[in-house]
Amino acid sequence: MSQVLEVIRLLGLTKSIRTKRGMDKALRHVRGYAVCSCLWSLLETGVLDRLLEAEDAAFDALADEAGLDRHVLESILMYLDGVGLVRFDDGRVRALPKLRRLMAEPRGFFELTYAYEPIFHRLTDLLRGRARYPDDVGRLGKYVGRGSGQLCRALPYPILTDMLRRHGARKVLDLGCGDLAFLFYACEALPEVRCVGVDIDPPTVAYAREVLAESPLAERIEVVQADMFDLGAVAEAHPDIDAVTAVDTYHEYLAEGEAKVAGLMRQLRTQFPAALLYVGEFCKQPHEKLRRRPTAFLEHHLYHDLTNQTISDAAGWRRMATQAGLAILEEKVFDIVGHGYFVLR
């Protein structure tokens, strides 16, 4: 108390209160950055999952197993102990319930944001025009897939899987399959479904095949490296495909105009004439709405804007379907989460 009184004597009561309130308001922004940076480092080095898997862990083992600098690791863990995410005592570390909750369903948000860390690291260069996306700086593709997959399990995957069930899908072609998160989800929910996943990125396909080899669903899923704009060989090999799914995939090409996506949909209709198209896509939120209620889509729009990814609104997706000559059999648009779902024929 004597120290508080001394500060008030030196600064005056009004300035002391104003300073304290200002620091408290700034702290939540600074702390958010520091906590994210620490968690990302533990995530990338494997320490985070090690802590989540074990009841507790020896500090020496954590450092030695991952070949980490002990001083830096200790600094990170002491900080996370201070903010109530881990307990670090007597050379042992354990994840506290607060950290376990953050790394449950919201984990995808941390991973997806980490995918854009290189963008923020060079944000000043991008702002000054000294760097350009994607020529000089890119996203962390591994975490784009992992983060998106985690987040999509909350709503997009259940909705699209329910649509597949109700429309009687039996053979699913998934565009931009990534690490197979959606196909695993669909196969677990729909025992009668068989799937083919396509992705253009060789490392992603290789990783998907590694994951698939260890999965009990390996006999029901096939992974093909292919460009979704050139699926003639896939169509010939799988004439029984009756569902073509795309989860947050088409918007990657919207920077080239709606005609690019409409043309792809039209081509898919021709190549897979017996298939329905299932589309799960972001629907842009009006800025006025985000100003009133700044949900996580404010960050989402920022990430996409900085990487030249265009997001359409629901009316735009309807327009592209019409341009492709497709009829909308079913539509679900959730403005509260900025996502829309369409079944097209």
N, C-alpha and C positions, 0 to 999 in steps of 0.2 A: 504494500500500500504506500509505503514511503516513497518508492520509486515513481509510482503513478502521480503522487502529489508533487514530486519534483518536476516531472514533465509538465504538469499543468502550470506550475509556477513559471517555468521557462517559456512555454508556448502560449499560455492562456487556455481557458476551458474550451472556448469555441474552436480554436485551431486544433487543439488536442483531439476533440471529438471528430472534427472533419478529417483529420489525418488518419485516425483509426478507421473510420468508415471507408475512406478511399482505399486504404491498403487491403481491407477485407474484400472489397468489391474486385480489386485487381487480382487478388490471390487466386480466385477460382479460375481465372483465365490462365494465369501462369502455371498453376498447379496442374490444370488439365493437360497442358503441353508437356510438362515434366513427367507426369504419370504415364502418359501415352508413350513417350520416348523410352522410358524405362521398361515398360511392358513389352514394347516392340523388340527391344534388345533381348529380353529374356525369351520371347517367342521365337526369334530367329535362331538363337543358340540352343534351343531345346530345353532350357532351364524351366520355363513356364510350365510346359507339359509335365516335366519331371515332378514339379511341386504339386501339380493337380492330381497326378496319378498316385502319389504316396501320401501317407498320413503325415510324415515329416521326413526331412532329408538332412544328411550331414553336409555342412558347408564345404568341407574339404572335398567330399565326393562330387558335389556339384561343380566345383571349380576344376577338378582333375579330369572328370569324365568329358567335359566339353573343351578342355584346354584354355580356360579363361584366366584373365588377370585377376588375382585375388583381391587386390585393393579396389579395383573398379566394381567387381561383383559385390564386395562388402558394402561399398558406398550405395549401390543401387538398392540392395536389400535393406540397409538401414533406413533409407528414405521411404521405401514402401512399407516398412514397419511403422514409421512415423505417421503415415497417412492411413494406417489401419488395414492394409491389404495382406501383409504377411506378419508373422511373428518370428523374430530372429533373436534367439537367446542361446547362450552356452554352446555355440558352434553348430546349432541346428536350426533349420528353417521349416516353417509350415505355412501353407496357404490358409488364410482366414476365410470365414464364410462370405465376407464381402467380395473377395477376389473370386471365389468359386461361383458366386452369383453372376458377376460380370463376365466370367468366362464360360457361362452356360449359354443361354439363348442370345445375349447381346454380343457374344464373341465375334460374330461375323462383322459387326460394325467396326470393331477394332482392327480386324484383319483387312477389311476393305479399305479403311482409311490408311493403313500401313502401305497398301498397294500404291497409294498416291504420294507417299513420303518423298520420293525423288523429285516429284513436281514441286512440292513445297520447299525442298532443300534448295532448288534453283529458281524460286519464285522471283527473286529480284532480277536475275538474268533474263527470265521470261518477260518481266515487266519492262526492262530496259531494251528488249529486243536483241540481247546478246545470245539468246538461245531460243530454239523453236521446238515445239512438240510436233511430231515424234522424232525428228532428225537428231536433236541434241540431247533430249531427255525423254524417258519413257516411264511407264508404270511397271510395277512388279507383277508380272502376269500370274505368277503362282498364287499370289494373295488376292488378285482380282477374282480368280476362280474359287479359291477357298472361302473368301469373305462372302461372295455372292451366294455360294452354295449354302453357307450357314444361314444367311438372312432369308433365303428363299424357302427354307424349311418352315418358316413361321406362317406364311400365307400362300405365296405363289405355287409351291409344289402341291399342297393339299387341294387348292382350287383346280389346278390343271389335271391332277390325278382324278379328282371327282368327275371332271368333264369327260376324261377318257373312259371312265367306268360307265357313265350314263349313256355315252354314245357307242358303247360296245367295241372299243378298240381292242385289237388283238396283236398287231405288229406295228411297233412305233419306231419312227425315224426321228432322232433328236438332232437338231442343227446346233453346232457349236457346243458339243457335249461336255467339253472341259474335263473335269475329273470324275464325271459320271454321277454327280450328286443327284441330279433329277432322275436319271434312269434307275439308280438304286432305290430311290424313294418310290417310284412308280411300280417297280417290280415287287417290292416288299408289300405294297398295298394291293396289287392286282396280280395274283398268282398265275393267271392265265396269259399274261402279256409277255411277248418277246420283243427285244429291242435291238436297234442298230444306232450307234452314236457316231457322228462324223465331226471331225475337227480338222482345221487346216494346219495347225501348228504341230510340227513333228515332236518336240519335247513334251507337249501336252498329251499327244496320242501315246507316246511311250510311257508316260507316267500313268495314264488311264489304264493301259494294258497291264502294268505292274500291279495296280490296285485291284483290277479285275481278276487277275490270276489268283489272288488270295481270298477272293470272295465266293461265298456259296452260290452266288447268282451268275457265275461265270458261264454256265451253259445256256443262259437265257439272254445274254448281252454280247453283242459284237461291236468292236471299235474299228472304224475305218478312217484313215487319213484321206481327206478329200476337201475340195473347195465346194461350198454349198451352191455356188453359181455354176458348177459343172458336175452334176450328179447323175449323168447318163449311165455310167457303169454301175452305180449303186442301184438305180432303178431297174436295170436289167437283171442284176443279181438277186433283187428282192421285189419281185412283182406283186407280192402279197401285202405290201405295206399299206395300211389303211388309216394311219395317223402320222402327221408330220408336226412335230412340236418345236417350238423355239421360245426359250425363256430369256428375256432381256438380251436378245441377239440382233434383231433387225435394226434397232436404233444405232448400232455401230456403223451403219452405212447411210444414215440419213443426212450426213454432212454433204453427200453427193446428190441430194435431192430426193424427194418422194418417189420420183419415177424409177430410181434405182431399186427401191424396196418393192414397189408395185410390180416392177418387171420380174423380180425374183419370185414373188408370189405367183405370178402368172405362169412362169416357167415350171414351178413346182406343181401347179395344177395340171399342166400338160404331162409332166414326167410321171406323176403319181395320180392318175385319173380316179382311182378308187379311194383316195385318201381325203380325210378332212384335215384342214390346217388349224392347229391349236396355237394361238398366239398369246403369250404373257408379256406385257410390255409396260415400261414406265409411261405415265401420262403426266405431262408437265403441269405443275401447280402454278396458278397465277401468283405473281410476286406480292400482290396486295394481300392475298390470303396468308402467305408465309410471313409477311410483315406483322399481321395480326397474331399469328400463331406460328412461331418459328420452329417447326418440327425438324426432324433429321433430314427432310428433303431439302432444306436450305443448304446443308453441306453437300448433299447428293448433287444438286444443281451446280454448285461451285466446282466439284470434282469434274463433272462432265463438261462444263463450260471451259475450264482450263485445258482440257485435253481434246477440245474441238469435237466433242460428241453432242449430237443434236437430239433433243428429246421432243417428241410430238405430244400434242394433247389427244384426248379420246376422239375428237372430231377428225383429227388428222389420220388416225388409224382406220377409222371408218372410210375416209376418203381413199386411202391407199387400197383397201379391200375392194372398193367399187372400181377403181382404176384397173385392178387386176382381174376384174370380171367375176369376183367372188361374192357370194351371198353370205350375210351374217346370220348363222343359225342360232347363235347364243352369244350374249354379251353380259359381262359383269364388270362394272367400273367402280373401284373403291377410291373415291376422292380423299378419304381420310388417310390413305397411305400412298396415294399417287400412283396407282397401278390399275391396269385394265386387262381383261381376259376376253378373248374372242374365239369362237369356233366358226370356221369359214368353210364354205363349199362352193 
